């Protein structure tokens, strides 16, 4: 069992060091993607014609293989963590932007009208009314983006040992130590499960008004005689 955590010295990290590096390289891009997705999504909500082009651009960027992304960036950022994290941040947009747009659009029009009547401006209404109501769907998008980012970090092993736990896969082949590959796979999976559980807990804490057992699932609403135009269109 000691060999399981015996990391080759040329990786310049202990097992815990690789875990910390993996968490940093995976979660910072998701956080950066969220910060970028929030204003972009709001623009798409306000300017409906903008949503299709933004979704098209993010989808095209997501289709670019990570290795090709690295090759393009490496001339500018070198063999560094930044070369790995920039593509991961871009990839997260294809999940986060649609999740935020759809969630914000689902906020009832009467709720927005009440907030406007109380003197809420567009920014305050977005931050204090729309986003809290949309929190379950936004966090659902974060769960997908986080799991994807944690798995893709390992590709960074191809550019100068920047793959954190993924570096163990290359070391397993180099030193003929299959236990290192098992270590990489199991630890990466455990990180993904742990981060997902923490996001579920965050969702529960942010939505105390939702009945237990229904968080994250859309609640059926009573039928209306005259639905709002936006809701009817959906």
Wavefront OBJ file of the C-alpha trace (Angstrom):
o trace
v 0.000 0.000 0.000
v 2.950 2.307 0.614
v 3.858 2.114 -3.073
v 0.367 3.338 -3.920
v 1.200 6.780 -2.506
v 4.914 6.662 -3.370
v 5.030 9.385 -6.033
v 8.084 9.557 -8.366
v 10.349 12.425 -7.405
v 10.431 13.887 -10.918
v 6.765 14.920 -10.514
v 7.960 17.331 -7.800
v 4.867 16.780 -5.655
v 3.630 14.434 -2.955
v 0.260 12.731 -3.385
v -1.441 15.463 -1.371
v 0.425 18.063 -3.406
v -0.954 16.571 -6.631
v -4.454 16.536 -5.158
v -4.187 20.219 -4.236
v -2.800 21.050 -7.671
v -5.629 19.150 -9.346
v -8.268 20.958 -7.307
v -6.737 24.335 -8.146
v -6.416 23.627 -11.865
v -9.987 22.303 -12.026
v -11.960 24.726 -9.852
v -10.351 28.055 -10.704
v -11.411 27.750 -14.381
v -14.988 26.934 -13.326
v -15.033 29.981 -11.043
v -13.653 32.149 -13.854
v -16.217 30.684 -16.258
v -19.030 31.482 -13.826
v -17.870 35.088 -13.418
v -17.851 35.456 -17.201
v -21.092 33.545 -17.757
v -23.164 35.685 -15.353
v -22.951 38.990 -17.295
v -23.018 37.211 -20.679
v -26.170 35.336 -19.666
v -27.824 38.552 -18.506
v -27.094 40.138 -21.873
v -28.640 37.113 -23.580
v -31.740 37.458 -21.395
v -32.142 41.140 -22.196
v -31.190 40.802 -25.875
v -32.827 37.590 -27.038
v -31.251 37.743 -30.493
v -27.806 37.504 -28.872
v -28.424 34.091 -27.283
v -28.125 31.998 -30.450
v -24.786 33.532 -31.578
v -23.304 33.238 -28.061
v -24.424 29.625 -27.785
v -22.986 28.918 -31.226
v -19.603 30.426 -30.350
v -19.339 28.555 -27.028
v -20.325 25.293 -28.729
v -17.681 25.743 -31.423
v -15.034 26.499 -28.781
v -16.096 23.423 -26.815
v -15.624 21.315 -29.943
v -11.932 22.269 -30.152
v -9.862 19.404 -28.686
v -8.041 20.387 -25.516
v -4.681 19.332 -26.965
v -5.164 21.669 -29.935
v -6.061 24.439 -27.489
v -2.843 23.780 -25.594
v -0.763 23.945 -28.771
v -2.220 27.351 -29.630
v -1.751 28.751 -26.124
v 1.646 27.323 -25.333
v 3.430 29.977 -27.444
v 1.875 32.671 -25.232
v 1.563 31.097 -21.788
v 4.259 28.410 -21.940
v 4.127 25.050 -20.223
v 2.254 26.416 -17.220
v -0.968 25.840 -15.310
v -2.495 28.782 -17.172
v -2.235 26.869 -20.451
v -4.428 24.157 -18.924
v -6.862 26.423 -17.107
v -7.783 28.773 -19.976
v -9.370 26.024 -22.131
v -11.190 24.629 -19.092
v -12.686 28.044 -18.349
v -13.818 28.348 -21.979
v -15.308 24.844 -21.948
v -17.356 25.647 -18.841
v -19.216 28.411 -20.715
v -21.054 25.943 -22.950
v -22.712 24.527 -19.817
v -23.032 27.599 -17.617
v -24.410 30.143 -20.104
v -27.464 28.062 -21.169
v -28.100 26.986 -17.570
v -28.140 30.584 -16.313
v -30.136 31.941 -19.270
v -32.857 29.281 -19.013
v -33.027 29.607 -15.231
v -33.292 33.401 -15.265
v -35.907 33.345 -18.021
v -38.042 30.993 -15.933
v -38.459 33.571 -13.153
v -42.154 34.573 -13.100
v -42.940 37.908 -14.691
v -45.065 38.981 -11.718
v -42.014 38.550 -9.471
v -39.952 40.812 -11.719
v -42.782 43.338 -11.856
v -42.992 43.390 -8.047
v -39.236 43.933 -7.771
v -39.396 46.777 -10.290
v -42.268 48.372 -8.375
v -40.112 48.254 -5.238
v -37.469 50.322 -7.013
v -35.047 47.571 -8.019
v -32.892 48.501 -11.009
v -31.842 45.915 -13.629
v -28.573 44.973 -11.893
v -30.067 44.770 -8.409
v -33.061 42.812 -9.725
v -30.718 40.367 -11.468
v -28.488 39.819 -8.428
v -31.095 39.865 -5.648
v -34.183 38.411 -7.339
v -33.453 36.458 -10.516
v -30.245 34.686 -9.515
v -31.485 33.498 -6.077
v -34.618 32.040 -7.658
v -32.531 30.493 -10.430
v -29.945 29.098 -7.975
v -30.949 25.390 -8.277
v -30.557 25.382 -12.065
v -27.343 27.420 -11.923
v -25.790 25.015 -9.437
v -26.913 22.090 -11.588
v -24.862 23.636 -14.402
v -21.938 24.128 -12.030
v -22.060 20.441 -11.104
v -21.690 19.409 -14.741
v -18.958 21.976 -15.437
v -17.010 20.984 -12.311
v -17.078 17.262 -13.063
v -15.974 17.938 -16.635
v -13.155 20.217 -15.506
v -11.856 17.714 -12.948
v -11.635 15.020 -15.607
v -10.013 17.235 -18.264
v -7.205 18.508 -16.046
v -5.410 15.200 -16.599
v -4.828 16.044 -20.269
v -2.333 18.653 -19.072
v 0.105 15.801 -18.468
v 0.918 16.078 -22.169
v 2.451 19.540 -21.757
v 5.236 19.312 -19.245
v 3.652 17.548 -16.270
v 0.824 20.080 -15.888
v -1.870 17.427 -15.484
v -1.753 17.160 -11.667
v -3.131 13.677 -10.908
v -3.026 12.959 -14.633
v 0.765 13.008 -14.400
v 0.503 9.691 -12.564
v -0.870 8.067 -15.727
v 2.275 8.941 -17.651
v 4.456 7.926 -14.703
v 2.691 4.562 -14.491
v 3.787 3.759 -18.022
v 7.238 5.298 -17.678
v 8.143 3.398 -14.503
v 5.991 0.315 -15.139
v 3.957 0.981 -12.002
v 0.274 0.312 -12.723
v -0.674 1.239 -9.160
v 0.025 4.863 -10.053
v -2.620 4.728 -12.776
v -5.093 3.210 -10.322
v -4.231 5.972 -7.860
v -4.881 8.631 -10.507
v -8.242 7.216 -11.571
v -9.578 6.576 -8.068
v -8.430 9.916 -6.646
v -9.828 11.872 -9.592
v -13.173 10.090 -9.259
v -13.220 10.740 -5.502
v -12.538 14.445 -6.087
v -15.388 14.671 -8.580
v -17.798 12.965 -6.168
v -16.690 15.163 -3.250
v -17.034 18.412 -5.222
v -20.447 17.325 -6.487
v -21.600 16.586 -2.938
v -20.391 20.010 -1.774
v -22.320 21.708 -4.578
v -25.453 19.776 -3.624
v -24.979 20.969 -0.035
v -24.541 24.536 -1.297
v -27.771 24.234 -3.251
v -29.608 23.074 -0.127
v -28.217 25.996 1.887
v -29.103 28.552 -0.790
v -32.669 27.313 -1.267
v -34.103 26.858 2.242
v -37.554 27.818 0.976
v -37.800 24.704 -1.201
v -39.476 21.617 0.330
v -37.104 18.794 1.169
v -36.809 16.262 -1.645
v -37.771 18.722 -4.401
v -34.627 20.819 -4.576
v -33.279 20.932 -8.080
v -36.549 19.660 -9.605
v -39.034 22.045 -11.189
v -42.225 22.409 -9.204
v -45.546 22.136 -10.969
v -47.362 25.447 -10.928
v -51.092 25.998 -10.928
v -52.571 26.587 -14.376
v -53.222 30.196 -15.270
v -56.043 31.495 -17.346
v -53.861 34.105 -19.053
v -50.162 33.162 -18.846
v -47.517 35.791 -19.407
v -46.365 35.968 -23.051
v -42.787 34.863 -22.243
v -43.954 31.853 -20.243
v -46.440 30.881 -22.928
v -43.745 31.057 -25.579
v -41.620 28.556 -23.705
l 1 2 3 4 5 6 7 8 9 10 11 12 13 14 15 16 17 18 19 20 21 22 23 24 25 26 27 28 29 30 31 32 33 34 35 36 37 38 39 40 41 42 43 44 45 46 47 48 49 50 51 52 53 54 55 56 57 58 59 60 61 62 63 64 65 66 67 68 69 70 71 72 73 74 75 76 77 78 79 80 81 82 83 84 85 86 87 88 89 90 91 92 93 94 95 96 97 98 99 100 101 102 103 104 105 106 107 108 109 110 111 112 113 114 115 116 117 118 119 120 121 122 123 124 125 126 127 128 129 130 131 132 133 134 135 136 137 138 139 140 141 142 143 144 145 146 147 148 149 150 151 152 153 154 155 156 157 158 159 160 161 162 163 164 165 166 167 168 169 170 171 172 173 174 175 176 177 178 179 180 181 182 183 184 185 186 187 188 189 190 191 192 193 194 195 196 197 198 199 200 201 202 203 204 205 206 207 208 209 210 211 212 213 214 215 216 217 218 219 220 221 222 223 224 225 226 227 228 229 230 231 232 233 234
